[in-house]
Amino acid sequence: MTLIPSSAKTDRVMPGLAELERLIAQRDVKVVFQPIVCLRSGELRGFEALARPGGGSGFAHPGELFDVATKYGRLWDLEQVTRGLALDRAADFPDGVLLFLNNTPQVLTDRRFVPSIEDEIRSRPGLTPARLVMEVTEHLGSDDTDALVSTVWALKSMGAQIAIDDVGAGINGLARVMLVRPQWLKLDRSLIERFDGDPYKLNLIRFFVNFARLSGVNILAEGIERPEDLDVLMSTGVRFGQGFLLARPAPGYQLPDPEIVQRIRRHAELTRPGSDSEVRERPLRALVRPARLEQASTPASDCAAELLKLPDCPGVVVLDGRRCVGWVDRQTVLKMAQGAGSNDPLAYIVRGHSPAMSSDATVRQALELLSLRSDAELAHPILITDVDRVVGVVSVQSLLAAAAGHRDEAMTTDEPLTALPSRVAAEQRIRLLIDEAERSPATAGHIAAAMIDLRAFAAYNAGAGYDAGNRLIRSLALLLQREVADAVMGGFASHLSDDRFLVMGSMSELEGRLRLVMDLFDAEQTRQRLPGTSQRPILMRVLYLGAVFERIKEARELFKLEHDMRAKAARFEDECPSRSIFVSDERNTNRHGFMRRSA
């Protein structure tokens, strides 16, 4: 957010050097914080710190204060005071909340800036560089380019993020973006004000959104003051917002307006991805694997001790609360743990801030993002989020295999009838999830499993013929691939044998998707059955095991659970002669025995 310009001339006597020195000595500055909100979930993402002169300082507004400081060469001292006050307050903010700090060009390019920032962070317990976003104004003069690039490189190496402020307000914006390679672009309020009726503004915002999507950059729109502007911004794909409509600046921690949060969430529900053919064709969610998560404040030595117990773990995803900071590979952690910085938090070794991608992104989009990485980061996995929550990673190997036309490196053996992974591939996947459950039970608890078969399929085969039976199996396989494997986070569908299938996916999504599959399957069978015939309908039986991987040690235990559930579920079939049934393991309910969840 730009500084407020000096006011027009008045009869009031302008404050001078004496007033400025008194303000600096007494720290007579008030720092207020304006929330930055996720426009997909309505959740608070961070605050921008804004300086206001004290009521008795003699300065009318921030623009006047900074003009006087510039005139007398005291910007460094003034910003050191305002920055310190902001950092003091930010140290008490919850994990995951970012602090955006404005920096004037003269201070940002000063050689003292980076060492001073690092000292200020280390002197505040609980604060790490990963919490900070340093704003670089688009109005920075071209003469400062070399110093700017040097400062930005040092700040990124420290672990801080960079934002380009006032994008769209100046003529040097695109050149600045190319030099700085920021993690954030802040669209100037001049682009946002009543832009819903201006197609040129709208197209320019879409240009920035598309650029950001392909480059792994976050777009933040400033100056949102009307509900109409908010709605259009959300429809264009702008990820974050700031403005009086969402929340006004205030002295301390505050949440966005609850009514606006509800508006954002309703819009997100109405525009949930799923209709785009490219997303359905090759979504990243089908390639997601669990990852080890560590907080940014975790000492490198503690993380290294855990990694030594896990010889196959290639690295960790670093979080600040729920917010994804980046990836640190195994060797970097182990090397740091052996040196002088062994007690430093992981936040100090996250390099490059490999941008996370949404689970709704496609393989093509991931490859485009991968092409922008440096050689040192090329092998790092792609971090996957779902509304800002890290859900796992996609390895480069998986991505390349998918791009080459293979769904996954663990799916190399497919059943010829359905082209789904075979039982061999399924057991490989089960083994991976059991191993992950042993290492990180909380992560494994996000993945659920279900077994599926067809009721009375043998009789159908005998009566209608094996060709008809094969067509039925293939149609169910296509349904499971489309509605589960390609649509659910960590989705996987396998053809075990005959009419038996195994599906896996996100605990929060799998049950709902399977209910949809049942409805679609039943509707299709009803449509194909000729009126007046006495043929018994072919129906599905879904045996929902839930988060089973944290309570089994071998793949055969899962299949034994399937056998036991099928025997106990038989009593429900007579009650539901014309519809598929959904049966849940007793450990997924609060009741004893097996419970029919739907029929």
C-alpha positions as CSV (number, residue, x, y, z in Angstrom):
1,M,0.0,0.0,0.0
2,T,1.5,3.3,-1.0
3,L,2.2,6.2,1.4
4,I,-0.4,8.9,1.5
5,P,1.0,12.0,-0.4
6,S,1.5,15.3,1.3
7,S,-1.5,17.5,1.6
8,A,-2.1,20.7,-0.2
9,K,-0.6,24.0,1.3
10,T,-2.4,25.3,4.3
11,D,-1.8,28.1,6.9
12,R,-0.7,25.4,9.4
13,V,3.1,25.6,10.3
14,M,4.7,22.4,8.9
15,P,6.6,20.4,11.5
16,G,10.4,20.2,11.0
17,L,13.5,18.4,12.1
18,A,12.9,19.1,15.8
19,E,9.5,17.5,15.8
20,L,10.8,14.6,13.7
21,E,13.7,13.9,16.2
22,R,11.3,14.1,19.1
23,L,9.0,11.6,17.4
24,I,11.8,9.2,16.7
25,A,13.3,9.5,20.2
26,Q,9.9,8.9,21.9
27,R,8.8,6.3,19.3
28,D,5.6,8.4,19.0
29,V,4.3,6.3,16.2
30,K,1.2,4.2,16.1
31,V,1.3,1.0,13.9
32,V,-2.0,-0.4,12.7
33,F,-2.6,-3.6,10.9
34,Q,-5.0,-4.3,8.0
35,P,-6.0,-7.9,7.3
36,I,-5.1,-9.7,4.1
37,V,-7.8,-12.3,3.4
38,C,-7.9,-15.5,1.3
39,L,-10.6,-15.1,-1.4
40,R,-11.2,-18.8,-1.5
41,S,-11.8,-19.6,2.1
42,G,-12.3,-16.2,3.8
43,E,-9.5,-17.1,6.2
44,L,-7.0,-14.5,7.5
45,R,-3.7,-14.9,5.7
46,G,-1.7,-11.9,7.1
47,F,-1.5,-8.2,7.9
48,E,0.0,-5.2,6.3
49,A,1.6,-2.9,8.9
50,L,0.8,0.8,8.4
51,A,2.5,3.6,10.3
52,R,0.6,6.6,11.7
53,P,2.2,9.6,13.5
54,G,1.2,10.0,17.2
55,G,-1.6,12.4,18.0
56,G,0.7,14.9,19.7
57,S,3.6,14.6,17.3
58,G,2.6,17.6,15.1
59,F,2.4,15.5,11.9
60,A,-1.0,15.4,10.2
61,H,-0.7,12.1,8.4
62,P,1.9,9.5,7.3
63,G,2.7,11.3,4.0
64,E,3.8,14.4,5.8
65,L,5.9,12.5,8.3
66,F,7.8,10.6,5.6
67,D,8.2,13.7,3.5
68,V,10.0,15.5,6.4
69,A,12.1,12.4,7.2
70,T,13.2,12.3,3.5
71,K,14.0,16.0,3.5
72,Y,16.3,15.7,6.5
73,G,17.8,12.3,5.7
74,R,16.2,10.5,8.6
75,L,14.3,7.8,6.8
76,W,16.5,5.0,8.2
77,D,15.9,6.1,11.8
78,L,12.1,6.5,11.3
79,E,11.6,3.2,9.5
80,Q,13.7,1.4,12.2
81,V,11.2,2.6,14.8
82,T,8.1,1.8,12.8
83,R,9.5,-1.6,11.7
84,G,10.4,-2.5,15.3
85,L,6.9,-1.7,16.6
86,A,5.4,-3.9,13.9
87,L,7.7,-6.8,14.6
88,D,7.0,-6.5,18.3
89,R,3.3,-7.0,17.7
90,A,3.8,-9.7,14.9
91,A,5.8,-11.9,17.3
92,D,2.5,-12.5,19.2
93,F,0.5,-13.3,16.1
94,P,-0.7,-17.0,15.6
95,D,1.5,-19.3,13.5
96,G,0.9,-19.0,9.8
97,V,0.0,-15.3,9.8
98,L,2.2,-13.2,7.5
99,L,3.4,-9.7,8.2
100,F,3.7,-7.4,5.1
101,L,6.2,-4.5,5.7
102,N,6.4,-1.4,3.5
103,N,9.9,-0.2,2.8
104,T,10.9,3.1,1.1
105,P,13.4,2.7,-1.7
106,Q,16.2,4.5,0.1
107,V,16.0,2.2,3.2
108,L,15.5,-1.0,1.2
109,T,18.6,-0.5,-0.8
110,D,20.7,0.5,2.1
111,R,23.6,-1.9,2.9
112,R,22.6,-2.0,6.5
113,F,19.0,-3.2,5.8
114,V,19.5,-7.0,5.5
115,P,21.8,-7.4,8.6
116,S,19.5,-5.2,10.6
117,I,16.4,-7.2,9.6
118,E,18.0,-10.5,10.6
119,D,19.1,-9.1,14.0
120,E,15.6,-7.7,14.6
121,I,14.0,-11.1,13.8
122,R,16.5,-13.1,15.9
123,S,15.9,-10.8,18.9
124,R,12.2,-11.7,19.0
125,P,11.4,-15.3,20.2
126,G,8.9,-17.0,18.0
127,L,9.5,-14.8,15.0
128,T,11.1,-16.3,11.9
129,P,12.0,-14.8,8.4
130,A,9.3,-17.1,6.9
131,R,6.7,-14.8,8.6
132,L,7.8,-11.7,6.7
133,V,6.9,-10.3,3.3
134,M,9.0,-7.3,2.3
135,E,7.2,-5.0,-0.1
136,V,9.1,-3.4,-3.0
137,T,7.3,-0.5,-4.5
138,E,6.9,-0.3,-8.3
139,H,8.1,3.3,-8.1
140,L,11.6,2.4,-7.1
141,G,14.0,4.4,-9.3
142,S,16.0,2.6,-12.1
143,D,19.3,3.9,-10.6
144,D,18.7,1.6,-7.6
145,T,18.4,-1.6,-9.7
146,D,21.7,-3.3,-8.7
147,A,21.2,-2.6,-5.0
148,L,17.6,-3.8,-5.2
149,V,18.6,-7.1,-6.8
150,S,21.3,-7.6,-4.2
151,T,18.9,-6.9,-1.3
152,V,16.1,-9.1,-2.7
153,W,18.5,-12.0,-3.2
154,A,19.7,-11.7,0.4
155,L,16.2,-11.5,1.9
156,K,15.1,-14.6,0.0
157,S,18.2,-16.4,1.1
158,M,17.3,-15.5,4.7
159,G,13.9,-17.0,4.2
160,A,11.7,-13.9,3.8
161,Q,9.3,-13.4,0.9
162,I,9.1,-10.5,-1.5
163,A,6.1,-8.6,-2.8
164,I,5.9,-6.0,-5.6
165,D,3.6,-3.3,-4.4
166,D,1.4,-0.9,-6.6
167,V,1.4,-3.3,-9.6
168,G,-0.3,-1.5,-12.5
169,A,0.3,2.0,-11.2
170,G,3.7,2.6,-12.8
171,I,5.6,2.0,-16.0
172,N,8.4,-0.2,-14.6
173,G,6.2,-2.9,-13.2
174,L,6.9,-5.8,-15.6
175,A,10.7,-5.1,-15.7
176,R,10.7,-5.0,-11.9
177,V,8.9,-8.4,-11.7
178,M,11.4,-9.9,-14.1
179,L,14.3,-8.7,-11.9
180,V,12.9,-9.5,-8.5
181,R,11.0,-12.7,-9.2
182,P,8.6,-12.0,-6.2
183,Q,6.3,-14.4,-4.4
184,W,3.5,-11.8,-4.3
185,L,2.1,-9.2,-6.7
186,K,-0.1,-6.5,-5.1
187,L,-2.5,-5.0,-7.6
188,D,-2.8,-1.2,-7.2
189,R,-6.1,0.2,-6.0
190,S,-6.4,2.2,-9.3
191,L,-7.0,-1.2,-11.0
192,I,-9.6,-2.3,-8.5
193,E,-11.8,0.8,-8.1
194,R,-15.0,0.2,-10.0
195,F,-13.3,-2.1,-12.4
196,D,-16.3,-4.3,-12.9
197,G,-17.6,-2.0,-15.6
198,D,-14.3,-1.5,-17.3
199,P,-13.3,-4.4,-19.7
200,Y,-9.8,-3.1,-20.1
201,K,-9.1,-3.2,-16.4
202,L,-10.7,-6.6,-16.1
203,N,-8.6,-8.0,-18.9
204,L,-5.5,-6.6,-17.4
205,I,-6.3,-8.3,-14.0
206,R,-6.9,-11.5,-15.8
207,F,-3.5,-11.2,-17.5
208,F,-1.8,-10.8,-14.1
209,V,-3.8,-13.8,-12.7
210,N,-2.8,-16.0,-15.6
211,F,0.8,-15.0,-15.3
212,A,0.7,-15.7,-11.6
213,R,-0.9,-19.1,-12.1
214,L,1.8,-20.2,-14.5
215,S,4.6,-18.7,-12.4
216,G,3.6,-19.8,-8.9
217,V,3.0,-16.2,-7.7
218,N,0.3,-15.0,-5.3
219,I,-2.0,-12.2,-6.5
220,L,-3.3,-9.7,-3.9
221,A,-5.8,-7.0,-4.8
222,E,-5.7,-3.9,-2.7
223,G,-8.4,-1.3,-2.1
224,I,-11.5,-3.6,-2.2
225,E,-14.3,-1.4,-1.0
226,R,-17.5,-2.6,-2.8
227,P,-19.1,-6.1,-2.8
228,E,-19.4,-5.9,-6.6
229,D,-15.7,-5.5,-6.9
230,L,-15.1,-8.4,-4.6
231,D,-17.4,-10.7,-6.6
232,V,-15.7,-9.9,-9.9
233,L,-12.2,-10.3,-8.4
234,M,-13.1,-13.7,-7.0
235,S,-14.5,-14.8,-10.4
236,T,-11.2,-13.8,-12.1
237,G,-9.2,-16.0,-9.8
238,V,-7.5,-13.4,-7.7
239,R,-6.3,-15.3,-4.6
240,F,-6.0,-12.7,-1.9
241,G,-7.7,-9.4,-1.0
242,Q,-7.3,-6.3,1.2
243,G,-9.5,-3.3,1.7
244,F,-12.1,-1.6,3.8
245,L,-14.8,-4.0,2.7
246,L,-12.9,-6.9,4.2
247,A,-11.6,-5.1,7.3
248,R,-10.2,-1.7,8.3
249,P,-6.8,-1.1,9.8
250,A,-6.7,-1.6,13.6
251,P,-4.1,-1.5,16.3
252,G,-3.9,-5.2,16.9
253,Y,-4.9,-8.7,15.7
254,Q,-8.4,-8.8,14.1
255,L,-10.4,-11.1,11.9
256,P,-12.2,-10.2,8.7
257,D,-15.8,-9.1,8.6
258,P,-17.9,-12.3,9.3
259,E,-20.5,-11.4,6.7
260,I,-17.8,-11.0,4.0
261,V,-16.3,-14.3,5.0
262,Q,-19.6,-16.0,4.4
263,R,-19.9,-14.2,1.0
264,I,-16.5,-15.5,0.0
265,R,-17.3,-19.0,1.1
266,R,-20.6,-19.1,-0.7
267,H,-18.9,-17.9,-3.9
268,A,-16.2,-20.6,-3.5
269,E,-18.9,-23.3,-3.1
270,L,-20.7,-22.1,-6.2
271,T,-17.6,-22.0,-8.3
272,R,-15.9,-25.2,-7.1
273,P,-13.8,-26.6,-9.9
274,G,-15.1,-29.7,-11.7
275,S,-16.7,-28.5,-15.0
276,D,-13.4,-27.8,-16.8
277,S,-12.5,-30.7,-19.2
278,E,-8.8,-30.2,-18.7
279,V,-9.0,-30.4,-15.0
280,R,-11.0,-33.6,-15.2
281,E,-8.6,-35.1,-17.7
282,R,-5.3,-34.8,-15.8
283,P,-5.7,-33.4,-12.3
284,L,-2.7,-33.2,-9.9
285,R,-4.8,-34.6,-7.1
286,A,-4.6,-38.1,-8.6
287,L,-0.8,-38.0,-8.1
288,V,-0.6,-36.6,-4.6
289,R,1.3,-38.6,-2.0
290,P,1.6,-37.9,1.8
291,A,4.6,-35.8,3.0
292,R,6.3,-35.3,6.3
293,L,5.4,-31.9,7.7
294,E,7.5,-29.9,10.1
295,Q,6.9,-26.4,11.6
296,A,9.2,-23.6,10.6
297,S,10.2,-23.1,14.2
298,T,11.5,-26.7,14.6
299,P,15.3,-26.7,15.2
300,A,17.3,-28.3,12.4
301,S,18.8,-30.8,14.8
302,D,15.4,-32.1,15.9
303,C,14.3,-32.5,12.3
304,A,17.5,-34.3,11.4
305,A,17.0,-36.8,14.2
306,E,13.6,-37.7,12.8
307,L,14.9,-38.0,9.3
308,L,17.6,-40.4,10.4
309,K,14.9,-42.7,11.5
310,L,13.3,-42.5,8.1
311,P,16.0,-43.5,5.5
312,D,13.5,-43.3,2.6
313,C,12.2,-39.8,3.4
314,P,13.6,-37.3,0.9
315,G,12.8,-34.2,2.9
316,V,10.1,-32.2,4.7
317,V,7.4,-29.7,3.9
318,V,7.9,-26.7,6.2
319,L,4.8,-25.0,7.6
320,D,4.2,-21.9,9.6
321,G,1.0,-23.0,11.4
322,R,-1.0,-24.3,8.4
323,R,0.6,-22.0,5.9
324,C,3.1,-23.7,3.5
325,V,6.6,-22.1,3.7
326,G,8.4,-24.4,1.3
327,W,10.4,-27.6,0.9
328,V,13.7,-28.6,2.5
329,D,15.5,-31.6,1.2
330,R,17.1,-34.3,3.4
331,Q,20.7,-33.4,2.8
332,T,20.3,-29.8,3.6
333,V,18.7,-30.6,6.9
334,L,21.4,-33.1,7.9
335,K,24.2,-30.8,6.8
336,M,22.8,-27.9,8.8
337,A,22.3,-30.1,11.9
338,Q,26.0,-30.9,11.8
339,G,27.1,-27.3,11.7
340,A,27.0,-24.2,13.8
341,G,23.4,-23.6,12.9
342,S,22.1,-26.9,14.3
343,N,19.7,-25.1,16.7
344,D,18.4,-22.6,14.1
345,P,14.8,-23.2,13.0
346,L,14.0,-24.7,9.6
347,A,12.7,-21.4,8.5
348,Y,16.3,-20.2,8.0
349,I,17.0,-22.9,5.4
350,V,14.0,-22.9,3.2
351,R,15.4,-21.7,-0.1
352,G,13.6,-20.5,-3.1
353,H,10.1,-20.8,-1.5
354,S,9.0,-23.4,-4.1
355,P,5.5,-22.2,-4.7
356,A,2.7,-24.6,-3.9
357,M,0.0,-25.5,-6.4
358,S,-3.7,-26.1,-5.9
359,S,-5.0,-29.7,-6.1
360,D,-7.2,-28.5,-8.9
361,A,-4.2,-27.7,-11.1
362,T,-3.4,-29.9,-14.1
363,V,-0.3,-31.8,-15.1
364,R,0.4,-29.3,-17.9
365,Q,0.3,-26.4,-15.5
366,A,2.6,-28.2,-13.1
367,L,5.1,-28.8,-15.9
368,E,5.0,-25.1,-16.8
369,L,5.8,-24.2,-13.2
370,L,8.5,-26.8,-13.1
371,S,10.2,-25.3,-16.1
372,L,10.8,-22.0,-14.1
373,R,12.8,-23.7,-11.4
374,S,16.5,-23.4,-10.9
375,D,18.7,-26.5,-11.5
376,A,19.2,-26.8,-7.7
377,E,15.4,-27.0,-7.1
378,L,14.5,-29.1,-10.1
379,A,14.3,-32.4,-8.2
380,H,12.2,-31.0,-5.4
381,P,8.6,-32.3,-5.3
382,I,5.7,-30.0,-6.1
383,L,3.8,-29.0,-2.9
384,I,0.0,-29.4,-3.2
385,T,-2.5,-27.4,-1.2
386,D,-6.3,-27.5,-0.9
387,V,-7.6,-24.0,0.2
388,D,-4.2,-23.2,1.7
389,R,-3.9,-26.5,3.6
390,V,-1.0,-28.7,2.6
391,V,-2.3,-32.1,1.6
392,G,0.8,-33.7,0.1
393,V,3.4,-33.6,-2.6
394,V,3.8,-34.7,-6.2
395,S,7.2,-36.1,-7.2
396,V,8.8,-35.0,-10.4
397,Q,9.0,-38.6,-11.4
398,S,5.2,-39.0,-11.0
399,L,4.6,-35.8,-12.9
400,L,6.8,-36.9,-15.9
401,A,5.2,-40.3,-15.9
402,A,1.7,-38.7,-16.1
403,A,2.9,-36.4,-18.8
404,A,4.1,-39.4,-20.8
405,G,0.7,-40.9,-20.6
406,H,1.1,-43.1,-17.5
407,R,-0.9,-42.3,-14.4
408,D,1.7,-43.1,-11.8
409,E,5.0,-45.0,-11.4
410,A,3.1,-47.4,-9.0
411,M,0.5,-48.1,-11.7
412,T,2.8,-49.9,-14.2
413,T,0.7,-53.1,-14.2
414,D,-2.8,-52.6,-15.4
415,E,-5.7,-55.0,-15.7
416,P,-6.4,-55.5,-19.5
417,L,-10.1,-55.4,-19.1
418,T,-10.4,-52.1,-17.3
419,A,-7.0,-50.5,-17.8
420,L,-7.0,-49.8,-14.0
421,P,-4.1,-50.7,-11.8
422,S,-4.0,-54.4,-10.9
423,R,-3.9,-56.0,-7.5
424,V,-0.1,-55.9,-7.6
425,A,-0.2,-52.1,-7.9
426,A,-2.9,-51.9,-5.3
427,E,-0.8,-53.8,-2.8
428,Q,2.2,-51.5,-3.5
429,R,0.0,-48.5,-2.7
430,I,-1.3,-50.1,0.4
431,R,2.3,-50.8,1.6
432,L,3.3,-47.2,1.0
433,L,0.3,-45.9,3.1
434,I,1.0,-48.4,5.9
435,D,4.6,-47.2,6.0
436,E,3.4,-43.6,6.1
437,A,1.0,-44.4,8.9
438,E,3.9,-45.7,11.0
439,R,6.0,-42.6,10.3
440,S,3.2,-40.0,10.6
441,P,-0.1,-41.2,11.9
442,A,-1.8,-37.8,11.5
443,T,-1.0,-37.7,7.8
444,A,-2.1,-41.3,7.1
445,G,-5.4,-40.5,8.8
446,H,-6.4,-38.3,5.9
447,I,-6.5,-41.3,3.5
448,A,-9.6,-43.6,3.5
449,A,-10.2,-46.9,1.6
450,A,-13.3,-48.7,0.4
451,M,-13.9,-52.1,-1.3
452,I,-16.5,-52.3,-4.1
453,D,-18.2,-55.3,-5.7
454,L,-21.4,-56.1,-7.6
455,R,-24.3,-57.9,-6.1
456,A,-25.5,-61.0,-8.0
457,F,-22.9,-60.5,-10.7
458,A,-22.4,-64.2,-11.2
459,A,-26.0,-64.7,-12.0
460,Y,-25.9,-61.7,-14.4
461,N,-22.9,-63.2,-16.2
462,A,-24.7,-66.5,-16.6
463,G,-27.9,-65.0,-17.9
464,A,-26.7,-62.1,-20.0
465,G,-23.4,-63.5,-21.2
466,Y,-19.8,-62.7,-20.5
467,D,-19.5,-60.0,-23.1
468,A,-22.3,-58.1,-21.3
469,G,-20.6,-58.7,-17.9
470,N,-17.3,-57.3,-19.3
471,R,-19.1,-54.2,-20.6
472,L,-20.6,-53.7,-17.1
473,I,-17.2,-54.1,-15.4
474,R,-15.6,-51.6,-17.8
475,S,-18.4,-49.0,-17.3
476,L,-18.0,-49.2,-13.5
477,A,-14.2,-48.9,-13.9
478,L,-14.6,-45.8,-16.0
479,L,-17.0,-44.4,-13.4
480,L,-14.5,-45.0,-10.5
481,Q,-11.7,-43.5,-12.5
482,R,-13.6,-40.4,-13.4
483,E,-15.4,-39.8,-10.1
484,V,-12.9,-41.0,-7.6
485,A,-9.3,-41.5,-8.9
486,D,-9.4,-38.3,-10.9
487,A,-11.6,-36.3,-8.6
488,V,-10.5,-37.0,-5.1
489,M,-7.3,-35.8,-3.4
490,G,-4.9,-38.7,-3.5
491,G,-7.5,-40.7,-5.5
492,F,-6.7,-44.3,-6.5
493,A,-8.9,-47.0,-8.1
494,S,-7.8,-50.5,-8.7
495,H,-9.4,-53.6,-10.3
496,L,-8.6,-56.5,-8.0
497,S,-10.4,-59.3,-9.8
498,D,-13.7,-60.1,-11.5
499,D,-16.1,-57.6,-10.1
500,R,-14.0,-56.4,-7.1
501,F,-12.4,-53.0,-6.9
502,L,-10.4,-51.1,-4.3
503,V,-10.6,-47.3,-4.1
504,M,-8.7,-44.8,-1.9
505,G,-8.7,-41.1,-1.4
506,S,-9.0,-38.2,1.0
507,M,-11.0,-39.0,4.1
508,S,-13.0,-35.8,3.7
509,E,-14.0,-36.5,0.1
510,L,-14.1,-40.3,-0.5
511,E,-17.4,-41.1,1.1
512,G,-19.3,-38.4,-0.7
513,R,-17.8,-39.3,-4.1
514,L,-18.7,-43.0,-3.6
515,R,-22.3,-42.1,-2.8
516,L,-22.4,-40.2,-6.1
517,V,-20.9,-43.2,-7.9
518,M,-23.7,-45.4,-6.4
519,D,-26.4,-42.9,-7.6
520,L,-24.9,-42.7,-11.1
521,F,-24.5,-46.4,-11.4
522,D,-28.1,-47.2,-10.2
523,A,-29.5,-44.5,-12.6
524,E,-27.6,-46.0,-15.6
525,Q,-28.8,-49.5,-14.8
526,T,-32.4,-48.4,-14.4
527,R,-32.1,-46.6,-17.8
528,Q,-30.7,-49.6,-19.6
529,R,-33.2,-52.2,-18.1
530,L,-36.1,-52.8,-20.5
531,P,-39.6,-52.0,-19.1
532,G,-41.6,-55.0,-18.1
533,T,-38.6,-57.4,-17.7
534,S,-38.2,-59.4,-14.6
535,Q,-34.4,-59.3,-14.7
536,R,-32.9,-58.6,-11.3
537,P,-31.1,-55.2,-11.2
538,I,-27.3,-55.2,-11.0
539,L,-26.4,-53.2,-7.9
540,M,-23.2,-52.0,-6.2
541,R,-22.0,-52.9,-2.7
542,V,-19.6,-50.4,-1.1
543,L,-17.7,-51.5,2.0
544,Y,-16.3,-48.3,3.5
545,L,-13.2,-49.0,5.7
546,G,-12.3,-45.4,6.5
547,A,-8.8,-44.5,7.7
548,V,-7.8,-48.2,7.8
549,F,-4.0,-47.8,7.2
550,E,-3.3,-46.7,10.7
551,R,-4.6,-50.0,12.1
552,I,-3.2,-52.6,9.8
553,K,0.3,-53.9,9.2
554,E,0.0,-55.8,6.0
555,A,-2.1,-55.7,2.8
556,R,-3.8,-59.0,3.6
557,E,-5.3,-57.6,6.7
558,L,-7.2,-55.1,4.6
559,F,-8.6,-57.9,2.4
560,K,-9.6,-59.9,5.5
561,L,-11.6,-56.9,6.7
562,E,-13.3,-56.8,3.4
563,H,-14.2,-60.5,3.7
564,D,-15.6,-60.0,7.2
565,M,-17.6,-56.9,6.3
566,R,-19.1,-58.6,3.2
567,A,-20.4,-61.5,5.4
568,K,-21.9,-59.1,8.0
569,A,-23.3,-56.8,5.3
570,A,-25.4,-59.6,3.7
571,R,-28.3,-58.9,6.0
572,F,-28.8,-55.4,4.5
573,E,-29.2,-56.7,0.9
574,D,-32.7,-58.1,1.4
575,E,-33.8,-54.7,2.8
576,C,-32.6,-52.9,-0.3
577,P,-33.5,-55.1,-3.3
578,S,-33.5,-52.2,-5.8
579,R,-30.7,-49.9,-4.8
580,S,-27.0,-50.2,-4.2
581,I,-25.9,-50.2,-0.5
582,F,-23.2,-48.4,1.4
583,V,-21.9,-50.2,4.6
584,S,-19.3,-48.6,7.0
585,D,-16.9,-50.3,9.3
586,E,-18.0,-49.9,12.9
587,R,-14.9,-47.9,13.7
588,N,-16.2,-45.1,11.4
589,T,-19.4,-44.7,13.5
590,N,-20.4,-44.2,17.1
591,R,-22.5,-47.4,17.1
592,H,-21.7,-51.0,17.6
593,G,-21.7,-53.5,14.8
594,F,-21.8,-52.6,11.1
595,M,-24.1,-49.9,10.0
596,R,-25.8,-49.3,6.7
597,R,-24.9,-45.7,5.9
598,S,-27.1,-45.4,2.8
599,A,-29.2,-47.6,0.6
